[in-house]
Amino acid sequence: MTQHINFLNNNSPCMTSRQIGDKWLGELLGGHPVRCHNAFRMPQQIFFDLLRTLEQNHGFQGSRRTAGREVLAITLYVLSHNECIRTISERFQHSTETASRYFSVGIRALVRLAEVIIVPEEGYFASTPPEIAKDTRYMPFFKDCIGATNDTHVHANVLVRNNVPYIGRHGTTTQNIMTVCDFNMCFTFAMAGWEGSAHDSRIFNFAISDPKYRFPHPPRSNEVYIYLFSYFYVFI
């Protein structure tokens, strides 16, 4: 017990490694491409392109003491490896408060980017997709089909007092994420955060009922449109 108290009251400098975060990051961004891909799940050029896009269009920036590239690296490292803030603070040699704050900054910027890029390529659905129009297996049966939607369960770390609604059919805590993609396999909509016990159709009906979520609707002049949904056809 005494040793534990002494550990907590130790006021000596903690983050004293010479391999500080930005120095390590510089090695990755200037080194072998496999290292960058292993750390952030993307090559160096994509990292730089993403950083430039966030800085120019989505209000992303670092701080007086920390460059924007390190803030992005912290965010991507957490997302790529599902790491906790304590691990990130050791890897990048920041306090847990600083690492948590930078991760929040990065996440908010990525969410703003997602709102711009996760949209239908052709937002009005004025014509039948060529992938259907040119395939006799699908035409004319699916001429009004504009996409496919399904839900997937992703592991979620939830406080014990809140975990019951997140326990899905496999007995683990998950969040149920609904996504929509077009016929080029590009995502056009995503809704995350629902409890693992929530039914797919409940999330779908919630998404289409509130305009603020910007679910990709076709023109109201269309009498019917279809989403392929979990092997069933959803008519709206």
C-alpha positions as CSV (number, residue, x, y, z in Angstrom):
1,M,0.0,0.0,0.0
2,T,2.8,2.4,0.9
3,Q,4.6,1.6,-2.4
4,H,1.3,2.4,-4.3
5,I,1.0,5.8,-2.5
6,N,4.6,6.6,-3.3
7,F,4.0,5.7,-6.9
8,L,1.1,8.1,-7.1
9,N,2.9,10.9,-5.4
10,N,6.1,10.7,-7.5
11,N,6.5,14.2,-8.9
12,S,9.6,13.5,-11.0
13,P,9.4,14.1,-14.8
14,C,7.5,11.2,-16.5
15,M,7.7,11.7,-20.3
16,T,11.5,11.8,-20.7
17,S,12.0,9.5,-23.6
18,R,14.3,10.8,-26.3
19,Q,12.1,9.2,-28.9
20,I,9.4,11.8,-28.6
21,G,6.2,11.6,-30.7
22,D,7.1,14.0,-33.5
23,K,10.6,12.6,-33.9
24,W,9.2,9.0,-34.2
25,L,6.6,10.3,-36.6
26,G,9.2,11.9,-38.7
27,E,11.0,8.6,-39.1
28,L,7.8,6.9,-40.2
29,L,6.9,9.6,-42.7
30,G,10.4,9.6,-44.2
31,G,11.1,5.9,-43.9
32,H,10.0,2.7,-45.4
33,P,6.3,2.8,-46.6
34,V,5.5,-0.4,-44.7
35,R,6.2,1.3,-41.4
36,C,3.8,4.1,-42.0
37,H,1.1,1.6,-43.3
38,N,1.6,-0.5,-40.2
39,A,1.2,2.4,-37.9
40,F,-1.6,4.4,-39.6
41,R,-3.1,1.9,-42.1
42,M,-2.1,4.3,-45.0
43,P,1.0,5.2,-47.0
44,Q,2.8,8.4,-46.5
45,Q,1.3,10.2,-49.4
46,I,-2.3,9.5,-48.3
47,F,-1.3,10.7,-44.8
48,F,0.0,14.0,-46.2
49,D,-3.0,14.4,-48.5
50,L,-5.4,13.8,-45.6
51,L,-3.5,16.3,-43.4
52,R,-3.6,19.0,-46.1
53,T,-7.4,18.4,-46.7
54,L,-8.2,18.7,-43.0
55,E,-6.1,21.8,-42.5
56,Q,-7.5,23.6,-45.6
57,N,-11.1,22.7,-45.4
58,H,-12.1,21.5,-42.0
59,G,-10.5,23.8,-39.4
60,F,-7.9,21.2,-38.3
61,Q,-4.7,22.5,-36.6
62,G,-2.2,21.6,-34.0
63,S,-1.1,23.8,-31.1
64,R,1.7,26.1,-30.3
65,R,3.9,23.2,-29.1
66,T,2.5,20.3,-31.3
67,A,2.3,20.2,-35.1
68,G,-0.9,19.2,-36.8
69,R,0.7,16.1,-38.3
70,E,1.3,14.7,-34.7
71,V,-2.3,15.4,-33.7
72,L,-3.5,13.5,-36.8
73,A,-1.0,10.7,-36.1
74,I,-2.4,10.3,-32.5
75,T,-5.9,10.1,-33.9
76,L,-5.1,7.6,-36.6
77,Y,-3.0,5.5,-34.2
78,V,-5.9,5.1,-31.8
79,L,-8.3,4.3,-34.7
80,S,-5.9,1.9,-36.4
81,H,-5.0,-0.2,-33.3
82,N,-7.9,0.4,-30.9
83,E,-5.3,1.7,-28.4
84,C,-6.2,3.4,-25.1
85,I,-5.1,6.9,-24.2
86,R,-2.5,5.7,-21.7
87,T,-0.7,3.7,-24.5
88,I,-0.9,6.8,-26.8
89,S,0.5,9.1,-24.1
90,E,3.5,6.7,-23.7
91,R,4.0,6.3,-27.5
92,F,3.9,10.1,-28.2
93,Q,5.3,11.2,-24.9
94,H,2.4,13.4,-23.9
95,S,0.3,13.5,-20.7
96,T,-3.0,11.5,-20.9
97,E,-4.9,14.8,-20.8
98,T,-3.0,16.1,-23.8
99,A,-3.3,12.9,-25.7
100,S,-7.1,12.7,-25.0
101,R,-7.5,16.4,-26.1
102,Y,-5.6,15.9,-29.3
103,F,-7.6,12.7,-30.1
104,S,-10.8,14.7,-29.7
105,V,-9.5,17.4,-32.0
106,G,-8.7,14.8,-34.7
107,I,-11.9,13.0,-34.4
108,R,-14.0,16.1,-34.8
109,A,-12.1,17.0,-37.9
110,L,-12.5,13.5,-39.4
111,V,-16.3,13.7,-38.7
112,R,-16.5,17.0,-40.6
113,L,-14.6,15.4,-43.5
114,A,-16.9,12.4,-43.4
115,E,-20.0,14.6,-43.8
116,V,-18.5,15.8,-47.1
117,I,-17.2,12.6,-48.6
118,I,-19.8,10.0,-47.5
119,V,-22.5,11.2,-49.8
120,P,-24.0,9.9,-53.0
121,E,-21.9,10.5,-56.1
122,E,-25.1,11.4,-58.0
123,G,-27.2,13.0,-55.4
124,Y,-30.6,13.1,-57.2
125,F,-31.0,9.5,-58.5
126,A,-32.5,10.9,-61.6
127,S,-31.6,7.8,-63.7
128,T,-31.2,4.0,-63.3
129,P,-27.6,3.1,-62.2
130,P,-25.7,1.7,-65.2
131,E,-24.7,-1.3,-63.2
132,I,-28.4,-2.3,-63.2
133,A,-29.4,-0.8,-66.6
134,K,-26.8,-2.8,-68.5
135,D,-27.3,-6.1,-66.7
136,T,-30.2,-8.2,-67.9
137,R,-30.2,-10.1,-64.6
138,Y,-31.4,-7.0,-62.8
139,M,-33.3,-5.0,-65.4
140,P,-36.1,-4.2,-65.3
141,F,-36.7,-5.8,-61.9
142,F,-34.3,-3.5,-60.0
143,K,-34.6,-0.4,-62.1
144,D,-35.6,1.7,-59.0
145,C,-32.9,0.3,-56.8
146,I,-30.5,3.1,-55.8
147,G,-28.2,1.3,-53.2
148,A,-27.7,-1.3,-50.6
149,T,-27.8,-1.0,-46.9
150,N,-26.9,-3.2,-44.0
151,D,-25.8,-3.1,-40.4
152,T,-22.6,-4.3,-38.9
153,H,-21.6,-4.8,-35.2
154,V,-18.4,-3.2,-34.0
155,H,-16.8,-3.8,-30.6
156,A,-17.6,-1.1,-28.1
157,N,-15.9,-0.3,-24.8
158,V,-18.8,0.8,-22.5
159,L,-18.9,1.7,-18.8
160,V,-20.1,-1.3,-16.8
161,R,-23.2,0.5,-15.6
162,N,-24.2,1.2,-19.2
163,N,-23.3,-2.0,-21.0
164,V,-26.5,-4.0,-20.9
165,P,-28.1,-2.2,-24.0
166,Y,-24.9,-2.7,-25.9
167,I,-24.8,-6.5,-25.5
168,G,-25.7,-8.0,-28.8
169,R,-26.7,-11.5,-29.9
170,H,-23.1,-12.8,-29.5
171,G,-23.0,-11.8,-25.8
172,T,-20.4,-9.0,-26.3
173,T,-20.7,-5.2,-26.1
174,T,-21.0,-3.7,-29.6
175,Q,-22.4,-0.8,-31.4
176,N,-24.7,-1.4,-34.3
177,I,-23.6,0.7,-37.3
178,M,-25.8,1.2,-40.4
179,T,-24.2,1.9,-43.7
180,V,-25.4,2.5,-47.2
181,C,-23.3,2.0,-50.4
182,D,-23.8,2.5,-54.1
183,F,-23.1,0.1,-56.9
184,N,-19.4,1.2,-57.0
185,M,-19.1,-0.1,-53.4
186,C,-18.6,3.5,-52.2
187,F,-20.2,4.5,-48.9
188,T,-23.0,7.1,-49.3
189,F,-24.3,7.1,-45.7
190,A,-23.3,5.9,-42.2
191,M,-24.9,6.1,-38.8
192,A,-22.9,4.9,-35.8
193,G,-23.5,4.8,-32.1
194,W,-26.6,2.7,-31.7
195,E,-26.6,0.0,-29.0
196,G,-25.7,-3.5,-30.1
197,S,-29.2,-4.7,-29.1
198,A,-30.9,-2.3,-31.4
199,H,-32.7,-4.0,-34.4
200,D,-31.5,-3.1,-37.9
201,S,-34.9,-2.0,-39.0
202,R,-35.3,0.4,-36.1
203,I,-32.0,2.2,-37.0
204,F,-33.1,2.3,-40.7
205,N,-36.5,3.8,-39.8
206,F,-34.8,6.3,-37.5
207,A,-32.4,7.4,-40.2
208,I,-35.0,8.0,-42.9
209,S,-37.4,9.8,-40.6
210,D,-35.3,12.8,-39.5
211,P,-34.0,15.2,-42.2
212,K,-31.1,16.3,-40.1
213,Y,-29.3,13.0,-40.7
214,R,-29.4,13.7,-44.5
215,F,-30.3,10.2,-45.5
216,P,-29.8,10.0,-49.3
217,H,-33.4,10.3,-50.6
218,P,-34.3,10.4,-54.3
219,P,-36.6,13.1,-55.7
220,R,-40.0,13.1,-54.2
221,S,-41.4,12.8,-57.7
222,N,-40.3,9.2,-57.8
223,E,-43.2,7.0,-56.7
224,V,-40.9,4.3,-55.2
225,Y,-37.3,3.6,-54.6
226,I,-35.6,0.5,-53.2
227,Y,-32.7,-0.3,-50.9
228,L,-31.4,-3.8,-50.8
229,F,-31.5,-4.4,-47.0
230,S,-30.2,-7.6,-45.3
231,Y,-31.4,-9.8,-48.2
232,F,-34.9,-8.2,-48.2
233,Y,-36.2,-5.4,-50.3
234,V,-37.2,-2.2,-48.5
235,F,-39.7,-0.1,-50.4
236,I,-40.1,3.5,-49.3
